[in-house]
Amino acid sequence: MKIVNNEKGMALVIALIIMFIMSLLGTMLYTTSSSETKAARNYRTKQDAFYAAERAIEYAKTDSNIYATIGSGSVNIPLSGVSLSAGSSNASGTVEYLANGNPPRGSGLDATEFEANFYVISAAGTGPANSMTEMETNVARIVPKK
């Protein structure tokens, strides 16, 4: 009886090797998917903060009460009694008067009849997990000349 030609138990060794390889692949897939899940969650929280800041910018562009009270200074947004929170995100910021002058080129408005008041809007949006996004934009409000 030769021990070298005995192949009993070889199936067990091959099965163990295949199980080890499959376990290794499973671990790699789990690690990759969990890091992808974390990245997607971070992207989502950052997007919530971005949308909150964008909401504050749009609010500041369209609320005529801001421009009626600002004069030549600045005002905090949102104005009292207004909430920019949605779900777990919120926003705040300022609108600051810069200058007045001719309407922007290409606006199609006659500079002898209209002028533009220029403002800068700064907004900060906060989202879940303390995520934060800051945005800034310039706005020209067209008004008749006095």
Secondary structure in CASP SS format (residue, H / E / C, confidence):
PFRMAT SS
TARGET T0000
AUTHOR 0000-0000-0000
METHOD secondary structure of the structure
MODEL  1
M C 1.00
K C 1.00
I C 1.00
V C 1.00
N C 1.00
N C 1.00
E C 1.00
K C 1.00
G C 1.00
M H 1.00
A H 1.00
L H 1.00
V H 1.00
I H 1.00
A H 1.00
L H 1.00
I H 1.00
I H 1.00
M H 1.00
F H 1.00
I H 1.00
M H 1.00
S H 1.00
L H 1.00
L H 1.00
G H 1.00
T H 1.00
M H 1.00
L H 1.00
Y H 1.00
T H 1.00
T H 1.00
S H 1.00
S H 1.00
S H 1.00
E H 1.00
T H 1.00
K H 1.00
A H 1.00
A H 1.00
R H 1.00
N H 1.00
Y H 1.00
R H 1.00
T H 1.00
K H 1.00
Q H 1.00
D H 1.00
A H 1.00
F H 1.00
Y H 1.00
A H 1.00
A H 1.00
E H 1.00
R H 1.00
A H 1.00
I H 1.00
E H 1.00
Y H 1.00
A H 1.00
K H 1.00
T H 1.00
D C 1.00
S H 1.00
N H 1.00
I H 1.00
Y H 1.00
A H 1.00
T H 1.00
I C 1.00
G C 1.00
S C 1.00
G C 1.00
S E 1.00
V E 1.00
N E 1.00
I E 1.00
P C 1.00
L C 1.00
S C 1.00
G C 1.00
V C 1.00
S C 1.00
L C 1.00
S C 1.00
A E 1.00
G C 1.00
S C 1.00
S E 1.00
N E 1.00
A E 1.00
S E 1.00
G E 1.00
T E 1.00
V E 1.00
E E 1.00
Y E 1.00
L E 1.00
A E 1.00
N E 1.00
G E 1.00
N C 1.00
P C 1.00
P C 1.00
R C 1.00
G C 1.00
S C 1.00
G C 1.00
L C 1.00
D C 1.00
A C 1.00
T C 1.00
E C 1.00
F E 1.00
E E 1.00
A E 1.00
N E 1.00
F E 1.00
Y E 1.00
V E 1.00
I E 1.00
S E 1.00
A E 1.00
A E 1.00
G E 1.00
T E 1.00
G C 1.00
P H 1.00
A H 1.00
N H 1.00
S C 1.00
M E 1.00
T E 1.00
E E 1.00
M E 1.00
E E 1.00
T E 1.00
N E 1.00
V E 1.00
A E 1.00
R E 1.00
I E 1.00
V E 1.00
P E 1.00
K C 1.00
K C 1.00
END
